[in-house]
Amino acid sequence: MRWAACLVVFFCALCCAEPVAAAGRVECNSIRSAVLGGLGPAFAFAELARRFPEVKAARLRRVLADLKRENRVTRTGAGLAARWVPESR
């Protein structure tokens, strides 16, 4: 009987892993959309954090870093005065 309980736990973990990952992708896509068009011509990190209060700051920074690496945004300034500017395409 013990093996059956382990099997149920394994399948529950396997089934639950995909929706969590999919939700993360959707979340990142909505953050990217906001950065590239919904926050204005230049914005501070704090504005992005206010727009997505449920998202951890580390994830927001990671999305910004990815967009910067793709040359989709640039950062001007440093620290609290830093502004993120989406590149026009």
C-alpha positions as protocol buffer text, in pm:
chain_id: "A"
residue {
  index: 1
  type: MET
  ca { x: 0 y: 0 z: 0 }
}
residue {
  index: 2
  type: ARG
  ca { x: 289 y: 237 z: 68 }
}
residue {
  index: 3
  type: TRP
  ca { x: 409 y: 223 z: -294 }
}
residue {
  index: 4
  type: ALA
  ca { x: 65 y: 335 z: -411 }
}
residue {
  index: 5
  type: ALA
  ca { x: 85 y: 649 z: -197 }
}
residue {
  index: 6
  type: CYS
  ca { x: 430 y: 727 z: -339 }
}
residue {
  index: 7
  type: LEU
  ca { x: 298 y: 678 z: -691 }
}
residue {
  index: 8
  type: VAL
  ca { x: 9 y: 920 z: -629 }
}
residue {
  index: 9
  type: VAL
  ca { x: 246 y: 1182 z: -488 }
}
residue {
  index: 10
  type: PHE
  ca { x: 478 y: 1141 z: -788 }
}
residue {
  index: 11
  type: PHE
  ca { x: 199 y: 1187 z: -1043 }
}
residue {
  index: 12
  type: CYS
  ca { x: 53 y: 1483 z: -854 }
}
residue {
  index: 13
  type: ALA
  ca { x: 392 y: 1655 z: -856 }
}
residue {
  index: 14
  type: LEU
  ca { x: 436 y: 1575 z: -1225 }
}
residue {
  index: 15
  type: CYS
  ca { x: 94 y: 1711 z: -1320 }
}
residue {
  index: 16
  type: CYS
  ca { x: 127 y: 2025 z: -1111 }
}
residue {
  index: 17
  type: ALA
  ca { x: 471 y: 2120 z: -1245 }
}
residue {
  index: 18
  type: GLU
  ca { x: 353 y: 2219 z: -1594 }
}
residue {
  index: 19
  type: PRO
  ca { x: 80 y: 2473 z: -1502 }
}
residue {
  index: 20
  type: VAL
  ca { x: 319 y: 2654 z: -1269 }
}
residue {
  index: 21
  type: ALA
  ca { x: 581 y: 2683 z: -1543 }
}
residue {
  index: 22
  type: ALA
  ca { x: 317 y: 2794 z: -1794 }
}
residue {
  index: 23
  type: ALA
  ca { x: 192 y: 3061 z: -1553 }
}
residue {
  index: 24
  type: GLY
  ca { x: 549 y: 3190 z: -1521 }
}
residue {
  index: 25
  type: ARG
  ca { x: 581 y: 3223 z: -1900 }
}
residue {
  index: 26
  type: VAL
  ca { x: 251 y: 3409 z: -1923 }
}
residue {
  index: 27
  type: GLU
  ca { x: 360 y: 3637 z: -1641 }
}
residue {
  index: 28
  type: CYS
  ca { x: 691 y: 3714 z: -1814 }
}
residue {
  index: 29
  type: ASN
  ca { x: 512 y: 3784 z: -2141 }
}
residue {
  index: 30
  type: SER
  ca { x: 278 y: 4033 z: -1974 }
}
residue {
  index: 31
  type: ILE
  ca { x: 577 y: 4203 z: -1807 }
}
residue {
  index: 32
  type: ARG
  ca { x: 758 y: 4223 z: -2143 }
}
residue {
  index: 33
  type: SER
  ca { x: 446 y: 4373 z: -2306 }
}
residue {
  index: 34
  type: ALA
  ca { x: 416 y: 4636 z: -2035 }
}
residue {
  index: 35
  type: VAL
  ca { x: 785 y: 4725 z: -2060 }
}
residue {
  index: 36
  type: LEU
  ca { x: 780 y: 4753 z: -2439 }
}
residue {
  index: 37
  type: GLY
  ca { x: 463 y: 4954 z: -2473 }
}
residue {
  index: 38
  type: GLY
  ca { x: 250 y: 5003 z: -2169 }
}
residue {
  index: 39
  type: LEU
  ca { x: 461 y: 5210 z: -1932 }
}
residue {
  index: 40
  type: GLY
  ca { x: 537 y: 5509 z: -2148 }
}
residue {
  index: 41
  type: PRO
  ca { x: 850 y: 5635 z: -2319 }
}
residue {
  index: 42
  type: ALA
  ca { x: 1071 y: 5600 z: -2007 }
}
residue {
  index: 43
  type: PHE
  ca { x: 997 y: 5450 z: -1668 }
}
residue {
  index: 44
  type: ALA
  ca { x: 1161 y: 5374 z: -1337 }
}
residue {
  index: 45
  type: PHE
  ca { x: 1188 y: 5026 z: -1190 }
}
residue {
  index: 46
  type: ALA
  ca { x: 951 y: 5133 z: -912 }
}
residue {
  index: 47
  type: GLU
  ca { x: 677 y: 5201 z: -1169 }
}
residue {
  index: 48
  type: LEU
  ca { x: 716 y: 4848 z: -1305 }
}
residue {
  index: 49
  type: ALA
  ca { x: 706 y: 4706 z: -951 }
}
residue {
  index: 50
  type: ARG
  ca { x: 385 y: 4900 z: -878 }
}
residue {
  index: 51
  type: ARG
  ca { x: 229 y: 4766 z: -1198 }
}
residue {
  index: 52
  type: PHE
  ca { x: 310 y: 4405 z: -1097 }
}
residue {
  index: 53
  type: PRO
  ca { x: 297 y: 4394 z: -714 }
}
residue {
  index: 54
  type: GLU
  ca { x: 260 y: 4014 z: -704 }
}
residue {
  index: 55
  type: VAL
  ca { x: 585 y: 3956 z: -898 }
}
residue {
  index: 56
  type: LYS
  ca { x: 915 y: 3941 z: -710 }
}
residue {
  index: 57
  type: ALA
  ca { x: 1169 y: 4213 z: -785 }
}
residue {
  index: 58
  type: ALA
  ca { x: 1422 y: 3951 z: -897 }
}
residue {
  index: 59
  type: ARG
  ca { x: 1191 y: 3834 z: -1176 }
}
residue {
  index: 60
  type: LEU
  ca { x: 1129 y: 4192 z: -1289 }
}
residue {
  index: 61
  type: ARG
  ca { x: 1504 y: 4255 z: -1298 }
}
residue {
  index: 62
  type: ARG
  ca { x: 1558 y: 3934 z: -1493 }
}
residue {
  index: 63
  type: VAL
  ca { x: 1301 y: 4034 z: -1755 }
}
residue {
  index: 64
  type: LEU
  ca { x: 1462 y: 4379 z: -1787 }
}
residue {
  index: 65
  type: ALA
  ca { x: 1807 y: 4220 z: -1818 }
}
residue {
  index: 66
  type: ASP
  ca { x: 1680 y: 3985 z: -2090 }
}
residue {
  index: 67
  type: LEU
  ca { x: 1527 y: 4275 z: -2282 }
}
residue {
  index: 68
  type: LYS
  ca { x: 1848 y: 4474 z: -2244 }
}
residue {
  index: 69
  type: ARG
  ca { x: 2052 y: 4180 z: -2376 }
}
residue {
  index: 70
  type: GLU
  ca { x: 1813 y: 4163 z: -2677 }
}
residue {
  index: 71
  type: ASN
  ca { x: 1865 y: 4540 z: -2733 }
}
residue {
  index: 72
  type: ARG
  ca { x: 1493 y: 4601 z: -2679 }
}
residue {
  index: 73
  type: VAL
  ca { x: 1545 y: 4847 z: -2387 }
}
residue {
  index: 74
  type: THR
  ca { x: 1825 y: 5069 z: -2263 }
}
residue {
  index: 75
  type: ARG
  ca { x: 1890 y: 5199 z: -1915 }
}
residue {
  index: 76
  type: THR
  ca { x: 1983 y: 5560 z: -1857 }
}
residue {
  index: 77
  type: GLY
  ca { x: 2114 y: 5675 z: -1522 }
}
residue {
  index: 78
  type: ALA
  ca { x: 2188 y: 5463 z: -1218 }
}
residue {
  index: 79
  type: GLY
  ca { x: 2035 y: 5377 z: -883 }
}
residue {
  index: 80
  type: LEU
  ca { x: 1698 y: 5529 z: -799 }
}
residue {
  index: 81
  type: ALA
  ca { x: 1737 y: 5781 z: -1083 }
}
residue {
  index: 82
  type: ALA
  ca { x: 1770 y: 5506 z: -1346 }
}
residue {
  index: 83
  type: ARG
  ca { x: 1513 y: 5505 z: -1627 }
}
residue {
  index: 84
  type: TRP
  ca { x: 1438 y: 5226 z: -1870 }
}
residue {
  index: 85
  type: VAL
  ca { x: 1367 y: 5332 z: -2227 }
}
residue {
  index: 86
  type: PRO
  ca { x: 1211 y: 5090 z: -2479 }
}
residue {
  index: 87
  type: GLU
  ca { x: 1379 y: 5098 z: -2820 }
}
residue {
  index: 88
  type: SER
  ca { x: 1152 y: 5207 z: -3101 }
}
residue {
  index: 89
  type: ARG
  ca { x: 1118 y: 4955 z: -3382 }
}
